Amino acid sequence: EYGKLDRMIKYAQTRECRRAYILGYFGDQAARRCGQCDNCGIEGSVFVKNQMRFIDTEQGQQIILKALSGVARAKGRVGKNLIAQMLVGSNSEKVQRAGLRQLSTFGLLGTFRQVDVVALLDALGRARLIAPREIEQNRPVLDLTDEGRAYMKMPSPLSLDLSEELSERVRLHGQALSAT
């Protein structure tokens, strides 16, 4: 049952063609983009979705490095939400119990909301810089990938699947856009 739930979550989060994804689930490996679903881009669609956004500022790269450092410092002990809480500086009991308050990355992304850091971690996962690993049934933790370690050694401009607002906040080192 957990496997079915996991496949349903992956379906909901996929950026692939939904029709091709379902056909692939049922064994049709030759399925192609349909051009009609929300991910293929229905003309006049009311769906609001993220797009690949280029994080090309040094400040934005620093935000990405801070998020990756948070994952690295957690050493594969905790999941995405606890890492996000630690990065924004939450004083929750779970953060305290896990010993995350003592890490050098605690509060480094304090100018962001927890939901934004979760979205950033999701985007870093889709970019294959971090990956979940299940340590117990239905208990995933986050680890850096080889690509994530390489990025930490040599940061560079990066395309991430983020909302326009969040990508601009990342590019501007957590500062909100001024309303003019």
Biotite code that builds the C-alpha atoms (Angstrom):
import biotite.structure as struc

atoms = struc.array([
    struc.Atom([0.000, 0.000, 0.000], chain_id="A", res_id=1, res_name="GLU", atom_name="CA", element="C"),
    struc.Atom([2.853, 2.404, 0.742], chain_id="A", res_id=2, res_name="TYR", atom_name="CA", element="C"),
    struc.Atom([4.288, 1.651, -2.677], chain_id="A", res_id=3, res_name="GLY", atom_name="CA", element="C"),
    struc.Atom([0.981, 2.569, -4.306], chain_id="A", res_id=4, res_name="LYS", atom_name="CA", element="C"),
    struc.Atom([0.849, 5.790, -2.304], chain_id="A", res_id=5, res_name="LEU", atom_name="CA", element="C"),
    struc.Atom([4.415, 6.608, -3.328], chain_id="A", res_id=6, res_name="ASP", atom_name="CA", element="C"),
    struc.Atom([3.566, 6.063, -7.016], chain_id="A", res_id=7, res_name="ARG", atom_name="CA", element="C"),
    struc.Atom([0.501, 8.315, -6.658], chain_id="A", res_id=8, res_name="MET", atom_name="CA", element="C"),
    struc.Atom([2.624, 11.067, -5.079], chain_id="A", res_id=9, res_name="ILE", atom_name="CA", element="C"),
    struc.Atom([5.163, 10.750, -7.897], chain_id="A", res_id=10, res_name="LYS", atom_name="CA", element="C"),
    struc.Atom([2.321, 11.034, -10.418], chain_id="A", res_id=11, res_name="TYR", atom_name="CA", element="C"),
    struc.Atom([1.064, 14.207, -8.743], chain_id="A", res_id=12, res_name="ALA", atom_name="CA", element="C"),
    struc.Atom([4.547, 15.744, -8.695], chain_id="A", res_id=13, res_name="GLN", atom_name="CA", element="C"),
    struc.Atom([5.758, 14.645, -12.116], chain_id="A", res_id=14, res_name="THR", atom_name="CA", element="C"),
    struc.Atom([6.757, 17.211, -14.702], chain_id="A", res_id=15, res_name="ARG", atom_name="CA", element="C"),
    struc.Atom([6.368, 14.559, -17.429], chain_id="A", res_id=16, res_name="GLU", atom_name="CA", element="C"),
    struc.Atom([3.339, 14.192, -19.616], chain_id="A", res_id=17, res_name="CYS", atom_name="CA", element="C"),
    struc.Atom([0.613, 12.734, -17.392], chain_id="A", res_id=18, res_name="ARG", atom_name="CA", element="C"),
    struc.Atom([-0.752, 10.502, -20.162], chain_id="A", res_id=19, res_name="ARG", atom_name="CA", element="C"),
    struc.Atom([2.709, 9.101, -20.931], chain_id="A", res_id=20, res_name="ALA", atom_name="CA", element="C"),
    struc.Atom([3.325, 8.587, -17.204], chain_id="A", res_id=21, res_name="TYR", atom_name="CA", element="C"),
    struc.Atom([0.123, 6.546, -16.802], chain_id="A", res_id=22, res_name="ILE", atom_name="CA", element="C"),
    struc.Atom([0.745, 4.548, -19.974], chain_id="A", res_id=23, res_name="LEU", atom_name="CA", element="C"),
    struc.Atom([4.287, 3.851, -18.753], chain_id="A", res_id=24, res_name="GLY", atom_name="CA", element="C"),
    struc.Atom([2.874, 2.629, -15.446], chain_id="A", res_id=25, res_name="TYR", atom_name="CA", element="C"),
    struc.Atom([0.834, 0.079, -17.395], chain_id="A", res_id=26, res_name="PHE", atom_name="CA", element="C"),
    struc.Atom([3.839, -1.014, -19.449], chain_id="A", res_id=27, res_name="GLY", atom_name="CA", element="C"),
    struc.Atom([3.701, 1.141, -22.604], chain_id="A", res_id=28, res_name="ASP", atom_name="CA", element="C"),
    struc.Atom([7.305, 2.335, -22.826], chain_id="A", res_id=29, res_name="GLN", atom_name="CA", element="C"),
    struc.Atom([6.735, 3.978, -26.230], chain_id="A", res_id=30, res_name="ALA", atom_name="CA", element="C"),
    struc.Atom([4.230, 6.539, -24.879], chain_id="A", res_id=31, res_name="ALA", atom_name="CA", element="C"),
    struc.Atom([4.922, 10.108, -26.036], chain_id="A", res_id=32, res_name="ARG", atom_name="CA", element="C"),
    struc.Atom([3.857, 13.551, -24.879], chain_id="A", res_id=33, res_name="ARG", atom_name="CA", element="C"),
    struc.Atom([0.165, 14.110, -25.492], chain_id="A", res_id=34, res_name="CYS", atom_name="CA", element="C"),
    struc.Atom([0.215, 17.904, -25.785], chain_id="A", res_id=35, res_name="GLY", atom_name="CA", element="C"),
    struc.Atom([-3.090, 18.077, -23.894], chain_id="A", res_id=36, res_name="GLN", atom_name="CA", element="C"),
    struc.Atom([-2.384, 17.581, -20.169], chain_id="A", res_id=37, res_name="CYS", atom_name="CA", element="C"),
    struc.Atom([-1.389, 20.256, -17.652], chain_id="A", res_id=38, res_name="ASP", atom_name="CA", element="C"),
    struc.Atom([2.299, 19.342, -17.936], chain_id="A", res_id=39, res_name="ASN", atom_name="CA", element="C"),
    struc.Atom([2.338, 19.405, -21.728], chain_id="A", res_id=40, res_name="CYS", atom_name="CA", element="C"),
    struc.Atom([0.760, 22.847, -21.658], chain_id="A", res_id=41, res_name="GLY", atom_name="CA", element="C"),
    struc.Atom([-2.863, 23.100, -22.651], chain_id="A", res_id=42, res_name="ILE", atom_name="CA", element="C"),
    struc.Atom([-3.376, 26.355, -24.490], chain_id="A", res_id=43, res_name="GLU", atom_name="CA", element="C"),
    struc.Atom([-5.237, 28.751, -22.185], chain_id="A", res_id=44, res_name="GLY", atom_name="CA", element="C"),
    struc.Atom([-4.735, 26.418, -19.235], chain_id="A", res_id=45, res_name="SER", atom_name="CA", element="C"),
    struc.Atom([-5.816, 27.635, -15.814], chain_id="A", res_id=46, res_name="VAL", atom_name="CA", element="C"),
    struc.Atom([-3.159, 25.473, -14.170], chain_id="A", res_id=47, res_name="PHE", atom_name="CA", element="C"),
    struc.Atom([-0.451, 27.414, -12.378], chain_id="A", res_id=48, res_name="VAL", atom_name="CA", element="C"),
    struc.Atom([2.792, 25.518, -12.392], chain_id="A", res_id=49, res_name="LYS", atom_name="CA", element="C"),
    struc.Atom([6.423, 26.168, -11.756], chain_id="A", res_id=50, res_name="ASN", atom_name="CA", element="C"),
    struc.Atom([8.874, 26.584, -14.575], chain_id="A", res_id=51, res_name="GLN", atom_name="CA", element="C"),
    struc.Atom([12.570, 26.151, -14.865], chain_id="A", res_id=52, res_name="MET", atom_name="CA", element="C"),
    struc.Atom([14.101, 29.357, -13.545], chain_id="A", res_id=53, res_name="ARG", atom_name="CA", element="C"),
    struc.Atom([17.740, 30.269, -13.911], chain_id="A", res_id=54, res_name="PHE", atom_name="CA", element="C"),
    struc.Atom([19.476, 31.069, -10.620], chain_id="A", res_id=55, res_name="ILE", atom_name="CA", element="C"),
    struc.Atom([22.351, 33.077, -12.018], chain_id="A", res_id=56, res_name="ASP", atom_name="CA", element="C"),
    struc.Atom([23.335, 35.438, -9.206], chain_id="A", res_id=57, res_name="THR", atom_name="CA", element="C"),
    struc.Atom([26.098, 34.844, -6.701], chain_id="A", res_id=58, res_name="GLU", atom_name="CA", element="C"),
    struc.Atom([23.543, 35.519, -3.937], chain_id="A", res_id=59, res_name="GLN", atom_name="CA", element="C"),
    struc.Atom([21.242, 32.850, -5.360], chain_id="A", res_id=60, res_name="GLY", atom_name="CA", element="C"),
    struc.Atom([24.078, 30.358, -5.543], chain_id="A", res_id=61, res_name="GLN", atom_name="CA", element="C"),
    struc.Atom([24.823, 31.106, -1.877], chain_id="A", res_id=62, res_name="GLN", atom_name="CA", element="C"),
    struc.Atom([21.216, 30.246, -0.961], chain_id="A", res_id=63, res_name="ILE", atom_name="CA", element="C"),
    struc.Atom([21.529, 26.950, -2.841], chain_id="A", res_id=64, res_name="ILE", atom_name="CA", element="C"),
    struc.Atom([24.826, 26.237, -1.052], chain_id="A", res_id=65, res_name="LEU", atom_name="CA", element="C"),
    struc.Atom([23.224, 26.955, 2.329], chain_id="A", res_id=66, res_name="LYS", atom_name="CA", element="C"),
    struc.Atom([20.370, 24.559, 1.595], chain_id="A", res_id=67, res_name="ALA", atom_name="CA", element="C"),
    struc.Atom([22.789, 21.856, 0.420], chain_id="A", res_id=68, res_name="LEU", atom_name="CA", element="C"),
    struc.Atom([24.969, 22.463, 3.487], chain_id="A", res_id=69, res_name="SER", atom_name="CA", element="C"),
    struc.Atom([21.927, 21.927, 5.691], chain_id="A", res_id=70, res_name="GLY", atom_name="CA", element="C"),
    struc.Atom([21.335, 18.567, 4.036], chain_id="A", res_id=71, res_name="VAL", atom_name="CA", element="C"),
    struc.Atom([25.020, 17.664, 4.390], chain_id="A", res_id=72, res_name="ALA", atom_name="CA", element="C"),
    struc.Atom([25.173, 18.682, 8.075], chain_id="A", res_id=73, res_name="ARG", atom_name="CA", element="C"),
    struc.Atom([22.092, 16.593, 8.868], chain_id="A", res_id=74, res_name="ALA", atom_name="CA", element="C"),
    struc.Atom([24.130, 13.572, 7.669], chain_id="A", res_id=75, res_name="LYS", atom_name="CA", element="C"),
    struc.Atom([21.164, 11.570, 6.415], chain_id="A", res_id=76, res_name="GLY", atom_name="CA", element="C"),
    struc.Atom([19.469, 11.466, 9.820], chain_id="A", res_id=77, res_name="ARG", atom_name="CA", element="C"),
    struc.Atom([16.329, 13.517, 9.138], chain_id="A", res_id=78, res_name="VAL", atom_name="CA", element="C"),
    struc.Atom([13.822, 14.256, 6.423], chain_id="A", res_id=79, res_name="GLY", atom_name="CA", element="C"),
    struc.Atom([13.002, 17.259, 4.307], chain_id="A", res_id=80, res_name="LYS", atom_name="CA", element="C"),
    struc.Atom([10.649, 19.039, 6.712], chain_id="A", res_id=81, res_name="ASN", atom_name="CA", element="C"),
    struc.Atom([13.042, 18.874, 9.655], chain_id="A", res_id=82, res_name="LEU", atom_name="CA", element="C"),
    struc.Atom([15.890, 20.137, 7.479], chain_id="A", res_id=83, res_name="ILE", atom_name="CA", element="C"),
    struc.Atom([13.672, 23.024, 6.340], chain_id="A", res_id=84, res_name="ALA", atom_name="CA", element="C"),
    struc.Atom([12.769, 23.798, 9.973], chain_id="A", res_id=85, res_name="GLN", atom_name="CA", element="C"),
    struc.Atom([16.450, 23.774, 10.912], chain_id="A", res_id=86, res_name="MET", atom_name="CA", element="C"),
    struc.Atom([17.422, 26.038, 8.010], chain_id="A", res_id=87, res_name="LEU", atom_name="CA", element="C"),
    struc.Atom([14.798, 28.662, 8.891], chain_id="A", res_id=88, res_name="VAL", atom_name="CA", element="C"),
    struc.Atom([15.753, 28.533, 12.579], chain_id="A", res_id=89, res_name="GLY", atom_name="CA", element="C"),
    struc.Atom([12.651, 26.909, 14.056], chain_id="A", res_id=90, res_name="SER", atom_name="CA", element="C"),
    struc.Atom([12.666, 26.245, 17.780], chain_id="A", res_id=91, res_name="ASN", atom_name="CA", element="C"),
    struc.Atom([10.306, 23.288, 17.441], chain_id="A", res_id=92, res_name="SER", atom_name="CA", element="C"),
    struc.Atom([10.637, 20.359, 19.808], chain_id="A", res_id=93, res_name="GLU", atom_name="CA", element="C"),
    struc.Atom([11.549, 18.033, 16.929], chain_id="A", res_id=94, res_name="LYS", atom_name="CA", element="C"),
    struc.Atom([14.446, 20.284, 15.900], chain_id="A", res_id=95, res_name="VAL", atom_name="CA", element="C"),
    struc.Atom([15.628, 20.350, 19.518], chain_id="A", res_id=96, res_name="GLN", atom_name="CA", element="C"),
    struc.Atom([15.338, 16.556, 19.954], chain_id="A", res_id=97, res_name="ARG", atom_name="CA", element="C"),
    struc.Atom([17.235, 15.876, 16.735], chain_id="A", res_id=98, res_name="ALA", atom_name="CA", element="C"),
    struc.Atom([20.082, 18.146, 17.861], chain_id="A", res_id=99, res_name="GLY", atom_name="CA", element="C"),
    struc.Atom([19.728, 20.334, 14.785], chain_id="A", res_id=100, res_name="LEU", atom_name="CA", element="C"),
    struc.Atom([19.861, 23.593, 16.724], chain_id="A", res_id=101, res_name="ARG", atom_name="CA", element="C"),
    struc.Atom([23.578, 23.016, 17.339], chain_id="A", res_id=102, res_name="GLN", atom_name="CA", element="C"),
    struc.Atom([24.449, 22.714, 13.647], chain_id="A", res_id=103, res_name="LEU", atom_name="CA", element="C"),
    struc.Atom([26.255, 25.588, 11.934], chain_id="A", res_id=104, res_name="SER", atom_name="CA", element="C"),
    struc.Atom([23.476, 25.701, 9.333], chain_id="A", res_id=105, res_name="THR", atom_name="CA", element="C"),
    struc.Atom([20.735, 26.393, 11.911], chain_id="A", res_id=106, res_name="PHE", atom_name="CA", element="C"),
    struc.Atom([18.826, 29.519, 10.838], chain_id="A", res_id=107, res_name="GLY", atom_name="CA", element="C"),
    struc.Atom([20.918, 30.207, 7.721], chain_id="A", res_id=108, res_name="LEU", atom_name="CA", element="C"),
    struc.Atom([17.743, 30.664, 5.658], chain_id="A", res_id=109, res_name="LEU", atom_name="CA", element="C"),
    struc.Atom([15.865, 32.622, 8.317], chain_id="A", res_id=110, res_name="GLY", atom_name="CA", element="C"),
    struc.Atom([14.618, 35.159, 5.759], chain_id="A", res_id=111, res_name="THR", atom_name="CA", element="C"),
    struc.Atom([12.549, 32.397, 4.110], chain_id="A", res_id=112, res_name="PHE", atom_name="CA", element="C"),
    struc.Atom([9.353, 30.704, 5.259], chain_id="A", res_id=113, res_name="ARG", atom_name="CA", element="C"),
    struc.Atom([9.541, 26.985, 5.968], chain_id="A", res_id=114, res_name="GLN", atom_name="CA", element="C"),
    struc.Atom([7.198, 26.239, 3.046], chain_id="A", res_id=115, res_name="VAL", atom_name="CA", element="C"),
    struc.Atom([9.598, 28.092, 0.714], chain_id="A", res_id=116, res_name="ASP", atom_name="CA", element="C"),
    struc.Atom([12.591, 26.090, 1.932], chain_id="A", res_id=117, res_name="VAL", atom_name="CA", element="C"),
    struc.Atom([10.615, 22.865, 1.443], chain_id="A", res_id=118, res_name="VAL", atom_name="CA", element="C"),
    struc.Atom([9.861, 23.982, -2.140], chain_id="A", res_id=119, res_name="ALA", atom_name="CA", element="C"),
    struc.Atom([13.558, 24.785, -2.661], chain_id="A", res_id=120, res_name="LEU", atom_name="CA", element="C"),
    struc.Atom([14.557, 21.348, -1.329], chain_id="A", res_id=121, res_name="LEU", atom_name="CA", element="C"),
    struc.Atom([12.003, 19.740, -3.659], chain_id="A", res_id=122, res_name="ASP", atom_name="CA", element="C"),
    struc.Atom([13.514, 21.659, -6.596], chain_id="A", res_id=123, res_name="ALA", atom_name="CA", element="C"),
    struc.Atom([17.023, 20.597, -5.563], chain_id="A", res_id=124, res_name="LEU", atom_name="CA", element="C"),
    struc.Atom([15.752, 17.015, -5.512], chain_id="A", res_id=125, res_name="GLY", atom_name="CA", element="C"),
    struc.Atom([14.313, 17.349, -9.028], chain_id="A", res_id=126, res_name="ARG", atom_name="CA", element="C"),
    struc.Atom([17.707, 18.775, -10.072], chain_id="A", res_id=127, res_name="ALA", atom_name="CA", element="C"),
    struc.Atom([19.267, 15.619, -8.592], chain_id="A", res_id=128, res_name="ARG", atom_name="CA", element="C"),
    struc.Atom([21.462, 17.508, -6.108], chain_id="A", res_id=129, res_name="LEU", atom_name="CA", element="C"),
    struc.Atom([19.771, 15.792, -3.163], chain_id="A", res_id=130, res_name="ILE", atom_name="CA", element="C"),
    struc.Atom([17.825, 12.558, -2.935], chain_id="A", res_id=131, res_name="ALA", atom_name="CA", element="C"),
    struc.Atom([15.560, 10.854, -0.414], chain_id="A", res_id=132, res_name="PRO", atom_name="CA", element="C"),
    struc.Atom([16.628, 7.560, 1.104], chain_id="A", res_id=133, res_name="ARG", atom_name="CA", element="C"),
    struc.Atom([14.251, 5.407, 3.118], chain_id="A", res_id=134, res_name="GLU", atom_name="CA", element="C"),
    struc.Atom([15.845, 4.294, 6.400], chain_id="A", res_id=135, res_name="ILE", atom_name="CA", element="C"),
    struc.Atom([12.673, 2.660, 7.681], chain_id="A", res_id=136, res_name="GLU", atom_name="CA", element="C"),
    struc.Atom([9.409, 1.951, 5.958], chain_id="A", res_id=137, res_name="GLN", atom_name="CA", element="C"),
    struc.Atom([7.769, 5.278, 5.155], chain_id="A", res_id=138, res_name="ASN", atom_name="CA", element="C"),
    struc.Atom([10.590, 7.301, 6.801], chain_id="A", res_id=139, res_name="ARG", atom_name="CA", element="C"),
    struc.Atom([12.688, 9.027, 4.143], chain_id="A", res_id=140, res_name="PRO", atom_name="CA", element="C"),
    struc.Atom([15.736, 11.110, 4.965], chain_id="A", res_id=141, res_name="VAL", atom_name="CA", element="C"),
    struc.Atom([17.661, 13.427, 2.645], chain_id="A", res_id=142, res_name="LEU", atom_name="CA", element="C"),
    struc.Atom([21.198, 12.899, 1.408], chain_id="A", res_id=143, res_name="ASP", atom_name="CA", element="C"),
    struc.Atom([23.447, 14.800, -0.943], chain_id="A", res_id=144, res_name="LEU", atom_name="CA", element="C"),
    struc.Atom([24.021, 13.134, -4.288], chain_id="A", res_id=145, res_name="THR", atom_name="CA", element="C"),
    struc.Atom([27.358, 13.071, -6.086], chain_id="A", res_id=146, res_name="ASP", atom_name="CA", element="C"),
    struc.Atom([26.042, 15.976, -8.186], chain_id="A", res_id=147, res_name="GLU", atom_name="CA", element="C"),
    struc.Atom([25.187, 17.876, -5.005], chain_id="A", res_id=148, res_name="GLY", atom_name="CA", element="C"),
    struc.Atom([28.682, 17.376, -3.590], chain_id="A", res_id=149, res_name="ARG", atom_name="CA", element="C"),
    struc.Atom([30.179, 18.530, -6.899], chain_id="A", res_id=150, res_name="ALA", atom_name="CA", element="C"),
    struc.Atom([27.971, 21.643, -6.879], chain_id="A", res_id=151, res_name="TYR", atom_name="CA", element="C"),
    struc.Atom([29.136, 22.481, -3.343], chain_id="A", res_id=152, res_name="MET", atom_name="CA", element="C"),
    struc.Atom([32.758, 22.375, -4.500], chain_id="A", res_id=153, res_name="LYS", atom_name="CA", element="C"),
    struc.Atom([32.113, 24.467, -7.604], chain_id="A", res_id=154, res_name="MET", atom_name="CA", element="C"),
    struc.Atom([28.810, 26.393, -7.574], chain_id="A", res_id=155, res_name="PRO", atom_name="CA", element="C"),
    struc.Atom([27.553, 27.717, -10.883], chain_id="A", res_id=156, res_name="SER", atom_name="CA", element="C"),
    struc.Atom([24.349, 29.114, -12.400], chain_id="A", res_id=157, res_name="PRO", atom_name="CA", element="C"),
    struc.Atom([21.619, 26.510, -12.142], chain_id="A", res_id=158, res_name="LEU", atom_name="CA", element="C"),
    struc.Atom([18.099, 26.040, -13.513], chain_id="A", res_id=159, res_name="SER", atom_name="CA", element="C"),
    struc.Atom([15.582, 25.043, -10.842], chain_id="A", res_id=160, res_name="LEU", atom_name="CA", element="C"),
    struc.Atom([11.890, 24.203, -11.063], chain_id="A", res_id=161, res_name="ASP", atom_name="CA", element="C"),
    struc.Atom([10.566, 27.024, -8.847], chain_id="A", res_id=162, res_name="LEU", atom_name="CA", element="C"),
    struc.Atom([7.745, 29.527, -8.803], chain_id="A", res_id=163, res_name="SER", atom_name="CA", element="C"),
    struc.Atom([8.637, 32.948, -10.156], chain_id="A", res_id=164, res_name="GLU", atom_name="CA", element="C"),
    struc.Atom([8.306, 34.564, -6.728], chain_id="A", res_id=165, res_name="GLU", atom_name="CA", element="C"),
    struc.Atom([10.497, 32.031, -4.953], chain_id="A", res_id=166, res_name="LEU", atom_name="CA", element="C"),
    struc.Atom([13.129, 32.014, -7.690], chain_id="A", res_id=167, res_name="SER", atom_name="CA", element="C"),
    struc.Atom([13.430, 35.800, -7.406], chain_id="A", res_id=168, res_name="GLU", atom_name="CA", element="C"),
    struc.Atom([13.745, 35.575, -3.610], chain_id="A", res_id=169, res_name="ARG", atom_name="CA", element="C"),
    struc.Atom([16.471, 32.953, -4.037], chain_id="A", res_id=170, res_name="VAL", atom_name="CA", element="C"),
    struc.Atom([18.236, 35.097, -6.648], chain_id="A", res_id=171, res_name="ARG", atom_name="CA", element="C"),
    struc.Atom([18.044, 38.111, -4.308], chain_id="A", res_id=172, res_name="LEU", atom_name="CA", element="C"),
    struc.Atom([19.342, 36.204, -1.244], chain_id="A", res_id=173, res_name="HIS", atom_name="CA", element="C"),
    struc.Atom([15.998, 35.999, 0.505], chain_id="A", res_id=174, res_name="GLY", atom_name="CA", element="C"),
    struc.Atom([14.910, 39.583, -0.026], chain_id="A", res_id=175, res_name="GLN", atom_name="CA", element="C"),
    struc.Atom([11.351, 40.108, -1.224], chain_id="A", res_id=176, res_name="ALA", atom_name="CA", element="C"),
    struc.Atom([10.769, 42.015, -4.420], chain_id="A", res_id=177, res_name="LEU", atom_name="CA", element="C"),
    struc.Atom([9.854, 45.620, -3.731], chain_id="A", res_id=178, res_name="SER", atom_name="CA", element="C"),
    struc.Atom([6.417, 46.664, -4.869], chain_id="A", res_id=179, res_name="ALA", atom_name="CA", element="C"),
    struc.Atom([6.808, 49.595, -7.224], chain_id="A", res_id=180, res_name="THR", atom_name="CA", element="C"),
])
